[in-house]
């Protein structure tokens, strides 16, 4: 078999074997940051606009640790826009991250983006999960992804295109830039499903675990409408207790 030299690493590889390539010129970088631990995460309350009361003390320490790391490394100094879900746990996360985003000394404005919010719970908002089960039951999205969580809420099938479509629109809105967005585990999961083309029969709830204050990084090649997953669930330096 003939050999060729990889121009990016200077090593030999069999012809036709896919290698790690350099970043695509003009591509958009999208960094999705999951919020820190939230009060609703530990209280068992459905965290929509009514039920979300922001981060726990641990959640603030988690985001603070991430921000400290980002300041030291300068990983996101090239970033420009900073977006966030309008839910309090994501907005608080974005505010804590501001000093680590973009050029030093220039704090970005946090731009709220409604479609970055977590799955909309409808009438379940603010209830405990046990109350939701007792009142509405829970849809089995592994079998039927069309059922809403509660009356007035979203189904998994409507949430995935809504959330991933919003992230796609941010990439298209900022060609060639680095964009940061404070979001939710569900939004990150929706992007994995949509951008990696995960078929419905493989879309099981909990098929990925996404840590609080973690980074998931995508590259979007606009002229090919192609997504490249560069990093997933990066929680380096983030405390868990």
N, C-alpha and C positions, 0 to 999 in steps of 0.2 A: 504494500500500500504506500502510495506516495505521501510525503510529508510536506507541511507548509509551516512557515513561521508566523506565530501570532503577533501582529504588530503592537498589540496593547500590552502584552506581557513578555514578549521576546522569547517565548518558549515554543517548542515544536509540538504540533498536534496533528492527528490524522486529518486529511482533507475531508471537509464536510462535517466535522464534529463541531457542534456548537460550543462556543467558549464564552467567557465573560467579556462583554464589550464595553467600551468607554461610554459615558453618558451621551445621549443623542443631542446634537446641537439644536437649540431652539425648543427643546422639550420643556414642559411645565412640571415642576416638582410640587407635589401635594403631600403635606405632612398632617396626618390626622392624630390628634392627641385625645386619648380618652380622659375624661374628667377624673379627679381624685375620688376617693371613697366619699359617698354622699350619705346624709342622714337617712334618706329613704332606702338606701342599700342595706342598712343594718337594722332599720326599724320594721321592715316588712310592709311598708306603705308603697302603694303605686305612685310613682313619681312623675306625674304630669304637672301642668302649671300650678295646680292646687297642692299636690302632694310633695312637691320638691321644695325643700327648705335649705338647700345648699350643702356645702361640704361638712364633714366631721372634722374634728381636730386632726385626726390621722390623715384625712384627705388633704387638708391644707399643708401638712408636713410633706406628704407625698409630692404634691405639685411644687412645693418650695424646693425639695431635693432635686426634682427634675430641672427646675429653673436654674438652680445653682450649677448643676452640671452643664447646662447649655451655655451659661455665661462663661464658664471656664473653658469649654471646648470651642465656643463660637460656632457650633453646628448650624444654627439658624440665623446667623448674622446676615446672610444673603437674602433672607426672607423679606417680603414686603407686606402684603395684606394679611391681616389677622381676623379670622372669622370665628363665630361661635354660635352654637345653638342658643335659642332664647331662654332655655330652662336654667334656673339659678345655679345648679351645680356646674354647668358648662361655662356660664358667664363668669363665675367666680374663678374657675380654672384659668380662663383666658386672661383675666385681670392679673392673676398671680404670675402668669408667664410673660406679660408684656415687657419687662426689663430685659428678657433674654431673646426677644424677637427683633430682627432687623438691625440696622446699624447702631452701634453703641451711642447712647445719648439721645436717640430719636425714638420715643415711645410710640408704637403704632396705635391707631384707634381700633377698638374692638367693634367689628361690624356684625350685628345680629343677622342671622339667616334662618328664617322660620323653618325651612325644609331640612335643616340639619338636626332638628329635634328628634328625640327618641320616638318609638312607635306611639301614636296618639291613643290614649286609653279610653277616651270617651267617658261614660258614666262611672268607670272604675277609678278614675282619678281621685286620689286622696283616701281611698279605701285601703284596708289591709288586704293582703292577698287571700287570707282566709275568708274575709267578707266577700271578696270577688268570687271565690269558689262557691260559697254558700248561696250567693245571689244569682250569679250568671253561669256558673260552671266555668271551665277553661276550654278553649278550642284546642283540639289536637292537631297542630299545624304540621306534624309529620305525616298525617293522613289527609287532612283537608286544610290547605293554607288560605282558603277564601273566607273563613269565619272571623268576624271581628272579636277583639278581646272582650268588649262589652258594647251595648248599644251606643252608637255615636262614635265608636272607636275604629281603628284601622285593623285590617287583616295583614298577615305577613305578605300576601301577594300584592297588596297595594303599598305597603311600607317600603319594600325593597326597591321598586323603581322610583318612588318619591325621593328616598334618601340618597341612593346612588346617583340619580339624575341630578340632584343638587350639587353633589361633588363634581360630577362631570361638567356642569355649567360653570363652576368656579374655575376649573382647569381651562375651559374654553374662553372664559372672561379674562384670564391673565396669561396669555401665551408667553412662554419663555421665562416666567417668573417662578419664584418659590412662594407657595401659599401655605399658611398654617391655619388649621381649624380645630377648635375645641369641641369635641363631639361626644357621642355615646357608643357603648359597645355594639348596640344594634346597628348604628350607622356604619361602623367599621365592618361588621359582619355582612351587611347589605352590599357594601362595595366589593368584598371578596366574592360574594355570590355573583354579582352582576359583571364585574370586570374580568373575573377568571372563568366565567361561563359555567359555573357549577350547576349541573342539571337538577331538576326538582327532586328526583329520587335520592339525591345525595344531600339535600338541604335539611339536615336534622338540627333542631335547636340545640345549642351547646356543642356543636361539632368543632368549634374553636373556643379557646379560652383567652380572654383579652383582659390584661391587668389594668388596674387603675393607674393613671398618669403614665400610660405607655404610649410609645410612638409607633405609628404604622405609616410607612412612606411609599408613595407611588410616583412613577414618572409617566406622564401622558404625552404621547407622540401625536400631536394634533393632525398632521397631514395623513396619518395612517389610522387615526382613531384607535390607537393601540395603547394598552395599559401595561406597565412593567412594575411588578411588585419588588421594591428595593429593600424593604425591611418590615418586619411584622412583630408587634408585641414587644418592643424594646423597652424593658423596665430597668435597665442598668442604673443602679444607685438609688432606686425608689424603695422606701421601707414598706413592709407589709404589716407592721405592728408598731 
